[in-house]
Amino acid sequence: MTRIGVVTFPGSLDDHDAARAVTLCGAEAVPLWHASDSLNGVDAVVLPGGFSYGDYLRCGAIARFSPVMASVIDAANAGMPVLGICNGFQVLCESHLLPGALIRNDVRTFVCRDQLLRVENTATAWTSEFTEGQEIGIVLKNGEGAYTADDETLRMLEDSGRVAFRYLGNPNGSRNDIAGITNERGNVVGLMPHPEHNVDPLTGPSLDGRPFFASVQRFLAAV
């Protein structure tokens, strides 16, 4: 059985939701503690949403220096699949596993809604179960979720097909309507919406989060 680690930082609030999503989608959820540098032999890692270290300094800026992140960075650079959701996306950017940054929403308020996305890249470890151009509904909840990068970085992301998801109706001022991106290798994906909330009909309006976790299991079974 695929073992997917879910990291808990001080201030994480969606780690249990992410672990439940992993379990519902047929994998084993393994809790990982921020203060430990051990990944406990997992096959993939999820960095969950929340407010790690109270979002002091910048969102994700302190979590990036947690002992577990040194191991996550090394594993990601070696090819391990890593998914960063919301605050986890911010941590990936602060860790330089993904380019760019997440800044305060242009509407200057916390946004919480069911959000339509378009799938742009199905060649990653976390998106192969989607079809290119597919429109999906995923829960979105953030106050500092606007993706930004300099013009050169945006051109690189667009030209190399590294935009993984795009908003249909931009909710927060993200440049180029970017909702999620991937690294060049395709094993690291970060997105602001929360797929872990879209795996159970009792708790979400769609099951469009399930393909994320099915994709990574398919990816790992093939390697």
N, C-alpha and C positions, 0 to 999 in steps of 0.2 A: 504493500500500500504506500502511496506517495505521502511523504511527511512534509507538511508545510508549517514552517515556524511563523508565529505571530508575535511581534515584539511589543512589550509593554513599557512605555516611558512614564515618568511621573506626569500626569495630566492626560494620558491616553484615555479616550472614552468609548472608542469603537473597537477595541481589541477583542472583547467578548463577542461582538457581532461578527467580526472577521473570522474568529475561530469557529463560530457556529456555521457560518457560510461554508467554510472549508469542509466541515464535517458533513453538512447537508449535501455537499457536492461530491462526496465519496472519498475524501482524503482524510488523513489523520492530522489534526491540529496540534501543534507542539508549542507550548508557551515559552517565550524567550524573554529574559529579564534584561533591562537596559544596562545594569551594572555588571553583567557577566559578559566575558568575551567569547563564551562558548555558543555555538549554533546547534549543539546537541545532535549533530549528524543529520540535519534536515536536508531536504532536496530543493526547497525553495523558501523564500521569505516574504512575508507581508508586513509592511510598515503601515500601521493603521491610522485612522483619523483621530482627532482630538486636539489638545492644546498642550503639547509637550513642554514641560517647564514653564507653564503659564504663558507661553508665547512671548517671554521676555526677550529683549534685544530685537531679534527678528524671528518670525515663526520658523521653528526647526533649527535655529542657529546654535542652541545649546545642545539639543539632542544629537546633533551631528558629531559631538565629541564624546558621546557615551561609549563606554568600552565595547558594547555590542556592535556599534557601527564600524569600528575598525575591522571586525571580522566580516560584517556584511559587505563592506567596500572591497575587501580582498576576495570574497567569494563571488561578488558580482563581476569583478574584473576577470575572474577565472571562468565566468560563464553561467553561474547560478542564476536562475530566474528570481527577480525581485520585483514586487509590486508595491508602489507607494500610493496610498489613497489619502487625498486631502492633506492633512498635516504630514503624512508620509511622503507625499509629492514634494512638499516644502523641504523635508529632511533630505530627500534625494538631490534636490537642487543645491541645498547648502553643502552637501557632501561632494558636489561636483560629479556625481554619477550621471546627472542630467544637466543640461545648460539652462540658463535663464533664471527667473525668480518669480515668486508669487507676491503680489502687493495688494494693498487695500482695494476693495471693490470700488469701482467708479461711482456707484450709487451711494457709497458711504454708509451702507447698512448691511446687516447680516442677511444673506439670501438663503431661504429654505424653501425648496420647491421640487416638484418632479420635473426633470429637465430632459429635453430631447437632445440626443447626440447623433452625429453621423460617424460611422466607422470609416476611417481613412486608411488604416494599415492593418492587414490581417497576417502579416509575416513576422509577428512577434511571438514570444513564448506565451503571452497572455491573451492573444486576440485571434488565434487561428480558427476558432470555432464560429467566428462571425463571417459575414460576407462583406466585401468592399462596397461601400455606399449604403450599407444597412443602417436604418434609423432605429435607435433604441431609446428607451426611457429609463433613466437612472436618477436616483435621489441626489440632490445637490444641497449642501448646507455649508456655507463659509462666509467669513467676513473679510478675509484676505486671500481671495481666490483668483485674482486677476493675473493671468500669466503675462509676463513681459520679458523681453530680451532686446538686445540691440538689433539694428537692421541687418547687419551681417549674419548674426546668429539665426534670425528668422529666415533669411534667404537660404542658409544652409539646411535648416530643418525642412523647409518646403521643397527645396531642390532634391534632397536626399530621401524624401518620403518618410520623414521621421515624426510627422504629426500623426498621432494614433487616433485621436478623436477630436471632433470639432463641434462646437455648440451650434444648434439650430435655434437662433434667437439668443444673442449674447447676453448673459445675465449679469456680468460683472466687469465688463470692459477688457477682457482678455484680448491681447493683440492677435489678429488674424483668426479670431473666434476659437482659439486653441483651448481645448479642454484636457488634452493629455498628449504626451510625447513619449518617444522611446529613444534608447541609446542606439548607437550605430549597429551594434551586434544584435539588438532585438531582444535581449534577455531582461533588460530593465525597462519597466514602464511606470510612468507616474501620471495620475489623473486626479482632478479635483472632485468630480462626483464620486458617489459611494456605491459601488456595485454590491457590497456585502449586504445592503439593505434591499436588494432586489433578487432574492433567492427563494423566498417563501411567500406564497399567496396570502398568508395570514398577516404579513407585516410589510408588504410592498405592493405597489400597483402593477408590477410586471415581474417576470422572471429573467429579465435581460442581464442580470448580474451573473447568472450561472455559467455562461460561456467563458467568462474569465477563468474560472477555476477548472472547467473542463479542458480549456486550452492548455493550461500549464501541465495538467496530468497527461494529456496527449503528447505534448512536447517532451516531457521527461521519459515517457514510455518509448519514445523513438530514439533516444540517445544511448 
